[in-house]
């Protein structure tokens, strides 16, 4: 069966020039060969969210939602009032770049296990169209922490199969 690289086009177009450090880390992770599917994949939604200002995470406060407020998206699935993404049904690929360990992707209020390289975290999941995703940062036990506007990125896509 022929093989193909997963997410190569998205990775190059989204990160290569804008976020070169993220691109290099993710390119290593995504450079895995998988069998070519017997169907075509259609992107039905995309998301790229960042912060416009630094966000302070109070010390000892547990998990805090990261308030991404600069959003580029295909589809209108990101809710700026509560900083959540409710994509349509399909396979969901989410990537976060965190300024330090302790940033997590949540689905319907539950942390989703992720794969990571350095501070890049990647998940592949499924959305039924009613699932809600958000990103949370673990506080430090004894002091405040700044999530810098230029250091946090949340990116995602939803795919469906076209037979």
C-alpha positions in Angstrom: 0.0 0.0 0.0 1.4 3.5 -0.8 2.4 5.7 2.1 2.0 9.4 2.6 3.1 12.0 5.2 0.3 13.1 7.6 -0.6 16.8 7.8 2.4 17.9 5.8 0.6 20.5 3.7 -1.1 22.0 6.8 2.1 22.0 8.8 4.1 23.8 6.1 1.5 26.4 5.2 0.6 27.2 8.8 3.9 27.1 10.6 7.0 27.0 8.5 7.3 30.7 8.0 5.3 32.1 10.9 6.5 29.8 13.7 9.8 28.2 12.6 10.7 26.7 16.0 7.2 25.1 16.2 7.6 23.9 12.6 10.9 22.1 13.3 9.6 20.4 16.4 6.3 19.3 14.9 7.9 18.2 11.6 10.0 15.6 13.5 6.8 14.4 15.2 4.6 14.3 12.1 7.2 12.7 9.9 5.7 9.3 10.4 4.6 7.1 7.5 1.0 5.9 7.5 -0.8 3.8 4.9 -2.6 6.0 2.2 -6.3 5.9 3.0 -8.9 4.5 0.6 -10.8 7.7 0.7 -10.1 11.4 0.5 -10.1 13.7 3.5 -12.0 17.0 3.5 -11.1 19.8 6.0 -14.4 21.2 7.4 -13.0 23.6 10.1 -9.7 25.1 11.1 -8.6 27.2 14.1 -5.5 29.2 15.0 -5.8 31.1 18.3 -3.3 33.3 20.1 -3.3 35.9 22.9 -3.2 39.6 22.2 -1.9 40.4 25.7 -0.1 38.4 28.4 -2.3 36.4 30.8 -1.4 36.1 34.4 -2.0 32.7 36.0 -2.2 33.2 39.8 0.0 31.0 42.0 -1.7 28.0 43.6 -4.9 28.5 41.6 -4.9 25.1 39.9 -6.0 24.8 36.2 -6.8 28.1 34.5 -8.4 28.5 31.1 -6.1 30.2 28.7 -8.0 33.2 27.3 -7.1 33.0 23.6 -8.7 36.1 22.0 -7.0 36.5 18.6 -8.6 33.9 16.3 -8.3 32.9 12.7 -10.7 30.2 11.6 -12.5 28.5 8.8 -16.1 28.1 10.1 -17.4 30.0 13.1 -16.9 27.5 15.9 -14.7 29.5 18.4 -16.6 31.2 21.2 -14.6 34.4 22.2 -16.8 34.9 25.3 -15.7 31.7 27.0 -12.6 30.8 24.9 -13.9 27.4 23.7 -14.0 25.7 20.4 -17.1 23.6 19.4 -16.2 22.2 16.0 -18.4 20.2 13.7 -18.4 16.4 13.7 -15.2 14.7 12.4 -11.7 13.8 13.3 -10.1 16.6 15.3 -6.3 17.3 15.3 -5.3 19.8 17.9 -1.9 21.3 18.6 -0.9 23.6 21.4 2.5 25.3 21.9 3.0 26.1 25.5 5.5 28.5 27.1 6.3 25.8 29.8 5.0 22.3 30.8 1.5 22.3 32.3 -0.7 23.3 29.4 -3.5 20.8 28.7 -6.3 20.3 26.1 -9.7 19.7 27.6 -12.7 18.1 25.9 -16.1 18.5 27.6 -14.3 19.5 30.9 -11.9 16.5 30.9 -8.2 16.6 30.1 -7.4 14.7 26.8 -4.2 12.6 26.8 -1.8 14.2 24.4 1.6 13.4 22.8 4.3 16.0 23.2 7.7 17.1 22.1 9.3 19.9 24.1 6.3 22.0 24.9 4.3 21.1 21.8 1.3 18.9 22.5 -0.7 17.1 19.9 -4.0 15.2 20.0 -6.1 13.3 17.5 -9.6 12.9 18.7 -13.2 12.8 17.3 -15.9 15.4 17.7 -19.6 14.5 17.5 -20.5 18.2 16.7 -21.5 18.9 20.4 -18.1 18.4 21.9 -16.4 21.5 23.4 -12.6 22.0 23.6 -10.6 24.4 25.6 -7.0 24.9 26.8 -5.9 25.2 30.4 -2.6 26.0 32.1 -1.6 24.6 35.5 -0.5 27.3 37.9 2.8 27.3 39.8 2.4 26.3 43.5 4.0 29.4 45.0 3.9 32.3 42.5 2.2 33.9 39.6 3.1 33.0 36.1 2.7 34.9 32.8 1.5 33.3 29.7 3.1 35.6 27.1 1.1 36.6 24.2 3.7 35.6 21.7 4.4 32.2 23.4 1.1 30.4 23.3 -0.6 29.0 20.2 -3.6 26.7 19.8 -4.2 25.3 16.4 -6.7 22.7 15.1 -8.5 21.2 12.2 -11.5 18.9 11.7 -11.5 16.4 8.9 -14.2 14.2 7.4 -13.9 11.3 5.0 -15.2 11.7 1.4 -15.6 8.3 -0.2 
